[in-house]
Amino acid sequence: MAILSKIRERSMFLIIIIGLALFAFVLDPSTLGDFFNSSKVNQVGEVNGESISLQEFTAELEAYKQQVGNGVTEMQASKNVWDNIVRKKIYQNQLSEAGITVGEADVWNEVINAPSVKDNPQFQNEVGFFDEVKFKQFLADTKLNNPEMWGAWSNYMTQIRDNGERNTYNNLVTAGLSASLKEGESQYFADNTKLTSQFVFVPYTSISDSLVTVSKGEIESYVKANSNDFKVEESRDISYVQFNIAATTEDENAIKASVSELIEDFKSTSNEREFLSENDSDTSIDDSFKFQREVNATVASEIFKGAKGDVFGPYKEQGYFKISKITDVTSMPDSARASHILIPFLGAQRVAADVTRTQDEAKVLADSILTVVKRNKNKFEDLAKTMSSDLGSGAKGGDLDWFTYSRMTPKFRDFVFEGNKGDIGVVETPFGFHVIKIDGQKNKQTALKLATFSRQIIASESTENAVFQKSEQFALASSKDNKFFEVAKENNYVTKPAIGLKVLDENVPGLGNQRQIISWAFSNDTKAGDFKRFDLEGSHVVAFVTAKTEKGLMSAAKATSSVKPILVNQKKAKLIADKFNGTTLADIAKDNNTNVRNASGINLKSPTLSGAGSEPKVVGAMYNAEINKVYKNIEGNRGVYAFTVTNKELPTALPNYEAVRKSIAESRKTKTFAIYEAIKNASDVEDYRSNLYTSN
């Protein structure tokens, strides 16, 4: 009994733990077995030693997904929520160290001064001023009676607090990011000083690559010496073969024949909508008229010679075999011009918040306006300006200018294109009641209504089975001695690489969102050389792990492509420097079988040397050089240089440098994102989310 009592006392705790375990199971069923490992139960990360709990993360994740709907994938949502939590904790940590607190009063003042609150008539008194007591009562009632709305208000106030903390910190930092007049002066002279120079340039390409060797050990040493540039996250490299499930010629012929068998029944039916439904058409009925240019070009001319009741096809269009029946023939313009007065009602689409009239009231108002403008069409323009809720056209007297048949909502479209110039009437659409005046029509021509039966061209069951067997045979053959690439080559299968996949990625190049493949590749049980077959939508994929990279420094093998050219150029620079023995530029040029070049108008803002390209390091050296002194062995981007600065033309001094100083200061104050990134890089951030999203 004592044990049962304890269980009852802690039932809520057990429910939460079980709920979190089920959440992890939904994310990845294979995590259930080891979910109750303490690190997984308690946290998904840390920021400067402060834990980010699983409860906190999952609560914010669910709130975020409810807010954005289906606009983001699971991994995108996870990343955005993680970034938001990390940002919040970093700012809170910075403010805490500075002894600054964003309190309840700060949040409250921000909320009640927001225009959406302060200007809301619901929270105003009899004379139109904001009433704080009314707003407090509204929140109290909402909290008591409307949990969903209260949740939204709570989230809003939490966002206010988070934004307040971020803005407070950024404002404090940027307040100190000014600049001195001396900095303004230095910047002005650096940007506007022009140099004239003579130089000798020997490109690295003048030394054959065969004369220079770079060892693996040298690459490893360079990586270690420049470790900050070669830190890598854990990643996986895979290759895969994709077996697409596509309809064969035999499949297409069979589908075409099955559609042809329906032609006679389609001709005789009097209810085309019912016919499409009963015969499982893959597309639904379209009640709009079509002009010839809108119909499949291969059959359009033939169809537009037909009469009502005629059936055409089968023809192939956008992955379907189709037969089309003419259900109506008319003559109508392909474009029209109209004016309207829109009278919306409560519940209509895009209705303004201040609209309170009912649907019946809106109909009465629209009919009364119709009566007036029918008596006197000249009043239409003035009424549109004063009565229409479509402010864009209302300002122009209701004029919508010229538009095509397919642009407007169906009932509006039908009135304008099936009526005649000068007609005036009332039409109801999802946006409200429209008083419409047809102002013009042009390019009248034949238009048809077509009922179209469609059958999608997809692979047959036998074809699907054949593709499955092919992928399965490849997987089995690859398993023997890990001969993935050999077997693929023997069968002329195309292998595609996906390099550098990260643990929380979801897209595999060439396959799109395939989180399951990435999760498998990062599983603790998956080793380099392992393979697996995956059944995707429309294809089967056999994936093969070619390499596993652990978090840390990039390996010499992977760094070779970026490091080797640097080391090669360094060694070539030494070989070139051995020939820079002359004391004059002419001697150096002669020894290297080249010429002395001239350059003028050089400045730090555009560090380009004529005939050599962009060389910021060399131009920087020139800027600080003494006049007429020879400088040698200056290593640039493309080669080795010797130079002499023959003239340094300083700009005209300014009376003061306030404008430049102000520009520097303003530029610094826009660097809040860079400030945050610097703080984040200096913070100790640990991300354990991979435990939730990978198979272990």
ZAMARGU-4260 file (C-alpha; in steps of 0.2 Angstrom, whole numbers, plus 5000, padded with zeros to 4 digits):
<rodrens>
0) 5000/5000/5000 | 5014/5012/5004 | 5021/5009/4986 | 5004/5013/4979 | 5003/5028/4989
5) 5020/5035/4983 | 5015/5031/4965 | 4998/5041/4967 | 5008/5056/4975 | 5020/5056/4959
10) 5008/5052/4946 | 5010/5069/4937 | 5029/5066/4937 | 5026/5049/4929 | 5014/5056/4916
15) 5027/5069/4911 | 5041/5057/4909 | 5031/5044/4899 | 5025/5059/4888 | 5043/5064/4885
20) 5048/5046/4881 | 5033/5045/4869 | 5039/5061/4861 | 5056/5054/4858 | 5049/5038/4851
25) 5039/5048/4838 | 5054/5058/4833 | 5064/5041/4831 | 5057/5025/4837 | 5074/5017/4840
30) 5078/5030/4854 | 5065/5023/4865 | 5076/5009/4872 | 5089/5021/4878 | 5078/5036/4881
35) 5080/5035/4900 | 5098/5038/4900 | 5099/5053/4911 | 5107/5065/4899 | 5093/5062/4887
40) 5079/5064/4900 | 5086/5080/4907 | 5093/5091/4893 | 5096/5094/4875 | 5110/5106/4877
45) 5120/5118/4888 | 5124/5136/4887 | 5139/5142/4898 | 5135/5128/4910 | 5116/5131/4910
50) 5105/5117/4905 | 5092/5117/4891 | 5080/5105/4897 | 5070/5093/4886 | 5054/5100/4894
55) 5059/5118/4889 | 5064/5113/4872 | 5049/5102/4867 | 5037/5115/4874 | 5045/5129/4864
60) 5046/5117/4849 | 5027/5113/4850 | 5023/5131/4852 | 5033/5136/4837 | 5026/5123/4826
65) 5008/5128/4831 | 5013/5146/4827 | 5020/5143/4809 | 5009/5128/4804 | 5016/5117/4790
70) 5028/5131/4784 | 5043/5122/4790 | 5050/5104/4792 | 5053/5096/4809 | 5072/5099/4807
75) 5070/5117/4802 | 5058/5120/4817 | 5071/5112/4828 | 5085/5123/4822 | 5075/5139/4824
80) 5069/5135/4841 | 5087/5130/4847 | 5094/5146/4840 | 5081/5156/4849 | 5084/5147/4865
85) 5103/5149/4864 | 5101/5168/4859 | 5090/5171/4874 | 5101/5162/4887 | 5117/5171/4880
90) 5108/5188/4882 | 5102/5184/4899 | 5119/5178/4904 | 5127/5195/4898 | 5114/5205/4907
95) 5116/5195/4923 | 5135/5198/4923 | 5132/5217/4920 | 5119/5217/4934 | 5105/5223/4923
100) 5087/5215/4924 | 5072/5217/4913 | 5058/5217/4925 | 5039/5214/4925 | 5036/5233/4924
105) 5047/5235/4909 | 5038/5221/4900 | 5021/5228/4905 | 5025/5245/4899 | 5030/5238/4883
110) 5014/5228/4881 | 5002/5243/4885 | 5011/5255/4874 | 5010/5243/4859 | 4999/5251/4846
115) 4989/5235/4844 | 4984/5236/4863 | 4984/5255/4866 | 4974/5259/4850 | 4962/5245/4852
120) 4944/5251/4855 | 4941/5236/4866 | 4953/5244/4879 | 4948/5262/4878 | 4936/5272/4889
125) 4921/5282/4884 | 4932/5297/4878 | 4943/5286/4868 | 4959/5285/4879 | 4967/5269/4883
130) 4961/5261/4900 | 4973/5251/4909 | 4960/5244/4921 | 4950/5237/4906 | 4965/5229/4898
135) 4969/5220/4915 | 4952/5214/4917 | 4952/5207/4899 | 4968/5198/4903 | 4960/5191/4919
140) 4945/5185/4910 | 4955/5178/4896 | 4966/5168/4908 | 4950/5161/4917 | 4939/5157/4902
145) 4950/5156/4886 | 4966/5145/4889 | 4970/5145/4871 | 4970/5164/4869 | 4979/5166/4886
150) 4992/5155/4879 | 4994/5166/4865 | 4995/5182/4876 | 5008/5173/4887 | 5019/5169/4872
155) 5017/5187/4866 | 5023/5194/4883 | 5037/5181/4884 | 5043/5188/4866 | 5042/5205/4873
160) 5053/5201/4887 | 5066/5192/4876 | 5066/5206/4864 | 5068/5218/4878 | 5083/5209/4885
165) 5091/5208/4867 | 5088/5226/4864 | 5093/5232/4881 | 5110/5223/4879 | 5113/5229/4861
170) 5108/5247/4865 | 5121/5247/4880 | 5135/5240/4869 | 5131/5251/4853 | 5131/5266/4865
175) 5149/5264/4867 | 5153/5260/4849 | 5157/5278/4844 | 5173/5284/4835 | 5185/5298/4837
180) 5189/5312/4826 | 5207/5305/4824 | 5199/5289/4818 | 5189/5299/4805 | 5205/5308/4800
185) 5215/5291/4798 | 5201/5283/4788 | 5199/5298/4777 | 5217/5298/4772 | 5218/5279/4771
190) 5203/5279/4758 | 5209/5293/4748 | 5228/5292/4747 | 5234/5288/4730 | 5250/5279/4726
195) 5261/5278/4711 | 5273/5263/4710 | 5284/5252/4700 | 5285/5234/4703 | 5291/5217/4697
200) 5279/5203/4697 | 5284/5184/4696 | 5268/5173/4696 | 5268/5156/4706 | 5263/5148/4689
205) 5281/5152/4683 | 5287/5137/4693 | 5281/5120/4688 | 5271/5110/4700 | 5282/5095/4697
210) 5297/5105/4706 | 5287/5106/4722 | 5281/5092/4733 | 5270/5093/4749 | 5269/5079/4761
215) 5255/5073/4771 | 5264/5078/4787 | 5266/5096/4781 | 5248/5097/4778 | 5244/5090/4795
220) 5256/5102/4803 | 5248/5117/4794 | 5231/5111/4799 | 5237/5110/4818 | 5245/5127/4816
225) 5229/5135/4809 | 5217/5124/4819 | 5203/5138/4820 | 5202/5137/4802 | 5200/5118/4801
230) 5188/5114/4815 | 5174/5102/4808 | 5158/5095/4815 | 5154/5077/4815 | 5149/5072/4797
235) 5146/5057/4785 | 5150/5055/4767 | 5139/5043/4758 | 5136/5037/4740 | 5120/5030/4733
240) 5112/5022/4718 | 5094/5027/4715 | 5082/5015/4706 | 5067/5025/4700 | 5050/5017/4698
245) 5044/5024/4681 | 5031/5018/4669 | 5038/5007/4655 | 5032/5009/4637 | 5021/4993/4640
250) 5013/5002/4656 | 5009/5018/4645 | 5001/5008/4631 | 4990/4998/4644 | 4985/5015/4652
255) 4981/5023/4635 | 4970/5008/4630 | 4961/5008/4647 | 4956/5027/4644 | 4951/5023/4626
260) 4939/5010/4632 | 4929/5024/4641 | 4926/5036/4625 | 4909/5029/4620 | 4902/5029/4638
265) 4909/5047/4640 | 4900/5053/4624 | 4884/5045/4630 | 4884/5052/4648 | 4873/5067/4652
270) 4882/5069/4669 | 4900/5072/4666 | 4904/5076/4684 | 4897/5059/4690 | 4906/5050/4676
275) 4923/5056/4681 | 4919/5052/4699 | 4912/5034/4696 | 4927/5030/4684 | 4940/5037/4697
280) 4947/5051/4686 | 4964/5057/4693 | 4958/5075/4690 | 4942/5083/4694 | 4929/5093/4683
285) 4934/5111/4678 | 4919/5122/4675 | 4928/5137/4668 | 4928/5141/4649 | 4945/5138/4640
290) 4952/5148/4625 | 4962/5139/4612 | 4979/5145/4618 | 4975/5137/4635 | 4972/5119/4628
295) 4985/5106/4624 | 4993/5112/4608 | 4993/5094/4600 | 4974/5093/4601 | 4968/5111/4603
300) 4965/5114/4584 | 4955/5098/4582 | 4945/5101/4598 | 4940/5119/4593 | 4933/5112/4577
305) 4922/5101/4587 | 4904/5103/4593 | 4895/5101/4609 | 4896/5082/4615 | 4911/5078/4605
310) 4925/5068/4614 | 4944/5069/4609 | 4959/5059/4614 | 4967/5050/4622 | 4981/5062/4622
315) 4996/5064/4633 | 4998/5079/4644 | 5009/5082/4659 | 5010/5064/4665 | 4992/5059/4661
320) 4982/5051/4647 | 4966/5062/4644 | 4950/5062/4635 | 4941/5078/4634 | 4922/5081/4630
325) 4915/5098/4624 | 4901/5102/4636 | 4897/5120/4631 | 4902/5132/4617 | 4901/5151/4618
330) 4909/5167/4611 | 4917/5178/4624 | 4931/5191/4626 | 4948/5186/4632 | 4950/5202/4642
335) 4938/5214/4650 | 4938/5230/4660 | 4926/5233/4675 | 4923/5244/4690 | 4916/5238/4707
340) 4910/5243/4724 | 4914/5230/4737 | 4903/5228/4752 | 4910/5215/4764 | 4901/5207/4779
345) 4907/5199/4795 | 4915/5182/4790 | 4920/5186/4773 | 4937/5184/4767 | 4950/5197/4770
350) 4937/5207/4779 | 4943/5222/4790 | 4942/5221/4809 | 4930/5235/4810 | 4917/5227/4798
355) 4902/5222/4809 | 4887/5221/4796 | 4879/5204/4793 | 4878/5196/4776 | 4859/5201/4775
360) 4863/5219/4779 | 4877/5219/4766 | 4865/5212/4753 | 4853/5226/4756 | 4866/5239/4755
365) 4873/5233/4739 | 4856/5232/4731 | 4852/5250/4736 | 4868/5255/4728 | 4864/5246/4713
370) 4847/5255/4712 | 4856/5272/4713 | 4869/5268/4700 | 4856/5260/4688 | 4847/5276/4688
375) 4862/5287/4686 | 4878/5278/4681 | 4888/5295/4684 | 4886/5292/4702 | 4896/5275/4702
380) 4913/5283/4703 | 4909/5294/4719 | 4900/5280/4727 | 4915/5268/4724 | 4927/5281/4732
385) 4916/5283/4748 | 4907/5266/4750 | 4919/5252/4743 | 4930/5243/4755 | 4943/5239/4741
390) 4953/5255/4744 | 4965/5252/4729 | 4951/5252/4716 | 4940/5263/4726 | 4952/5278/4725
395) 4951/5276/4706 | 4932/5276/4706 | 4931/5257/4707 | 4941/5255/4691 | 4950/5238/4690
400) 4958/5241/4673 | 4959/5227/4660 | 4960/5209/4666 | 4960/5192/4659 | 4947/5178/4661
405) 4956/5168/4674 | 4961/5182/4685 | 4945/5185/4695 | 4935/5174/4707 | 4923/5163/4697
410) 4906/5172/4700 | 4914/5189/4697 | 4922/5183/4681 | 4907/5175/4674 | 4897/5191/4676
415) 4910/5201/4667 | 4914/5189/4653 | 4897/5182/4650 | 4888/5199/4651 | 4889/5214/4639
420) 4898/5231/4640 | 4887/5243/4651 | 4879/5229/4661 | 4877/5233/4680 | 4873/5220/4693
425) 4876/5213/4711 | 4887/5197/4713 | 4891/5188/4729 | 4909/5181/4731 | 4919/5175/4746
430) 4925/5193/4748 | 4907/5201/4750 | 4894/5208/4738 | 4901/5217/4722 | 4891/5230/4713
435) 4899/5228/4696 | 4899/5239/4680 | 4906/5231/4664 | 4917/5245/4656 | 4924/5236/4641
440) 4927/5219/4632 | 4939/5215/4618 | 4946/5201/4607 | 4929/5191/4607 | 4932/5173/4601
445) 4926/5155/4604 | 4928/5147/4621 | 4924/5130/4627 | 4920/5121/4643 | 4929/5104/4643
450) 4925/5089/4654 | 4942/5080/4655 | 4944/5062/4661 | 4962/5059/4666 | 4973/5044/4671
455) 4990/5047/4678 | 5004/5038/4669 | 5012/5027/4683 | 5022/5011/4684 | 5012/4995/4685
460) 5013/4983/4699 | 5024/4971/4689 | 5036/4986/4685 | 5037/4991/4703 | 5041/4973/4708
465) 5054/4972/4695 | 5063/4988/4701 | 5062/4982/4719 | 5070/4966/4714 | 5084/4975/4705
470) 5088/4986/4720 | 5087/4971/4731 | 5099/4961/4720 | 5111/4976/4720 | 5110/4977/4739
475) 5114/4959/4741 | 5128/4959/4728 | 5136/4974/4737 | 5136/4965/4754 | 5148/4952/4747
480) 5165/4959/4752 | 5158/4977/4752 | 5159/4979/4733 | 5147/4993/4731 | 5156/5003/4718
485) 5162/4987/4708 | 5145/4980/4707 | 5138/4997/4702 | 5151/4998/4688 | 5147/4981/4682
490) 5129/4985/4680 | 5131/5002/4673 | 5122/5010/4688 | 5126/5028/4692 | 5133/5031/4709
495) 5130/5048/4717 | 5140/5056/4731 | 5133/5066/4746 | 5148/5073/4755 | 5149/5081/4772
500) 5131/5077/4779 | 5128/5084/4796 | 5119/5075/4810 | 5104/5087/4810 | 5103/5089/4791
505) 5088/5082/4782 | 5092/5085/4764 | 5102/5072/4754 | 5109/5080/4738 | 5099/5073/4723
510) 5086/5065/4735 | 5078/5080/4744 | 5072/5078/4762 | 5077/5061/4767 | 5080/5062/4786
515) 5079/5043/4788 | 5095/5041/4777 | 5105/5053/4788 | 5098/5046/4804 | 5104/5029/4799
520) 5121/5036/4793 | 5124/5043/4810 | 5118/5028/4820 | 5131/5021/4833 | 5129/5004/4824
525) 5133/5011/4806 | 5151/5010/4801 | 5161/5016/4786 | 5157/5003/4773 | 5140/4999/4779
530) 5125/5000/4766 | 5106/4999/4767 | 5092/4999/4755 | 5078/5013/4758 | 5061/5013/4750
535) 5057/5031/4745 | 5042/5038/4736 | 5044/5034/4718 | 5061/5025/4720 | 5072/5013/4730
540) 5089/5019/4736 | 5104/5009/4741 | 5115/5020/4751 | 5134/5016/4756 | 5144/5025/4770
545) 5160/5030/4762 | 5168/5040/4777 | 5164/5045/4795 | 5172/5062/4801 | 5172/5065/4820
550) 5171/5082/4828 | 5188/5090/4829 | 5201/5095/4817 | 5199/5091/4798 | 5209/5076/4793
555) 5224/5079/4781 | 5215/5069/4767 | 5200/5081/4768 | 5211/5097/4770 | 5223/5093/4755
560) 5212/5102/4742 | 5213/5118/4752 | 5229/5117/4761 | 5240/5110/4747 | 5239/5125/4735
565) 5244/5136/4750 | 5259/5126/4754 | 5264/5124/4736 | 5263/5143/4734 | 5274/5145/4749
570) 5287/5134/4743 | 5287/5142/4726 | 5288/5159/4734 | 5305/5153/4742 | 5311/5147/4725
575) 5306/5164/4717 | 5314/5174/4731 | 5331/5165/4728 | 5331/5175/4711 | 5327/5192/4719
580) 5345/5196/4722 | 5347/5212/4713 | 5347/5229/4722 | 5336/5238/4709 | 5320/5233/4701
585) 5328/5233/4684 | 5341/5220/4690 | 5327/5209/4698 | 5317/5210/4682 | 5332/5205/4672
590) 5336/5190/4683 | 5318/5184/4682 | 5316/5187/4663 | 5302/5199/4665 | 5299/5218/4665
595) 5297/5232/4677 | 5278/5237/4677 | 5270/5254/4682 | 5255/5257/4692 | 5246/5273/4697
600) 5231/5279/4706 | 5233/5264/4718 | 5223/5265/4734 | 5217/5254/4749 | 5199/5254/4744
605) 5203/5246/4728 | 5219/5236/4730 | 5221/5231/4712 | 5238/5231/4702 | 5237/5233/4683
610) 5241/5216/4675 | 5242/5207/4691 | 5224/5208/4699 | 5218/5211/4716 | 5233/5211/4729
615) 5228/5218/4745 | 5243/5212/4755 | 5255/5220/4742 | 5245/5236/4741 | 5245/5237/4760
620) 5264/5235/4760 | 5265/5249/4747 | 5254/5261/4758 | 5266/5260/4773 | 5282/5260/4762
625) 5295/5274/4761 | 5297/5283/4745 | 5309/5277/4732 | 5315/5262/4743 | 5316/5245/4735
630) 5306/5231/4744 | 5308/5213/4739 | 5300/5196/4742 | 5282/5202/4745 | 5271/5187/4744
635) 5254/5191/4736 | 5239/5181/4730 | 5246/5177/4713 | 5265/5178/4715 | 5280/5187/4723
640) 5283/5205/4721 | 5297/5218/4722 | 5292/5236/4722 | 5296/5255/4724 | 5283/5268/4728
645) 5288/5283/4718 | 5274/5295/4724 | 5261/5296/4738 | 5248/5309/4734 | 5238/5314/4749
650) 5221/5320/4748 | 5216/5338/4753 | 5215/5340/4771 | 5197/5343/4778 | 5192/5357/4790
655) 5186/5343/4801 | 5182/5325/4800 | 5166/5324/4809 | 5156/5317/4794 | 5169/5303/4792
660) 5169/5300/4811 | 5150/5299/4811 | 5150/5287/4797 | 5162/5275/4806 | 5151/5276/4822
665) 5135/5273/4813 | 5143/5258/4804 | 5148/5251/4820 | 5131/5252/4828 | 5123/5241/4814
670) 5134/5227/4819 | 5123/5220/4832 | 5122/5203/4823 | 5141/5202/4822 | 5141/5207/4841
675) 5130/5192/4845 | 5140/5180/4834 | 5156/5185/4843 | 5148/5182/4860 | 5141/5166/4855
680) 5158/5160/4848 | 5165/5165/4865 | 5152/5155/4874 | 5152/5137/4879 | 5137/5130/4869
685) 5134/5111/4869 | 5121/5104/4857 | 5114/5087/4861 | 5099/5087/4850 | 5107/5073/4839
690) 5101/5061/4853 | 5083/5065/4849 | 5085/5063/4830 | 5097/5049/4826 | 5096/5030/4828
695) 5107/5024/4842
</rodrens>
